[in-house]
Structure formats: structure tokens, C-alpha cells
Amino acid sequence: MTFKVYYQPDASRNPRRENTKSLYIEADSKAEALLAVEHNTDYNIEYVEQLDDKALAYEKKNADFKLTTF
């Protein structure tokens, strides 16, 4: 399954909507995706979203789409 993780790059600052970024990760569950990002980054994770087939196809059209591996 593919997940889209919304995060703030700097966990020491107050979150601001303008600074929200996202990454894409393959995992077996939402919890596993969250743990992988938490253990491998210092990001302030806002939300983890599972992408269905239509949403994934749409995201792949974006020039910034890249699966993250740790």
C-alpha cells in the first residue's frame, strides 16, 4: 500500500500550514508508515493518508512524486 505523509520539516518550530510538505512511502499499514517516518526523520508528522488506486494515479502525475525509502 502507498501512503502520503504530510509533515513539517522542523519539529522544533510551531507548525504553519505554509510549511507543510509531503512524502510517499510503501508500507503494510498506516501505523507502519508512521513508525518508519518517525524513526528515520526528525519531521513533525501531521497526517498519514492511505492512497487508493485513483488517488495514487493522480499523485503520480505530479512532477514531485517519488517514493521514499529508508
Secondary structure, 3 states (H helix, E strand, C coil): CEEEEEEECCCCCCCCHHHCEEEEEECCCHHHHHHHHHHHCCCEEEEEEECCHHHHHHHHCCCCCCECCC
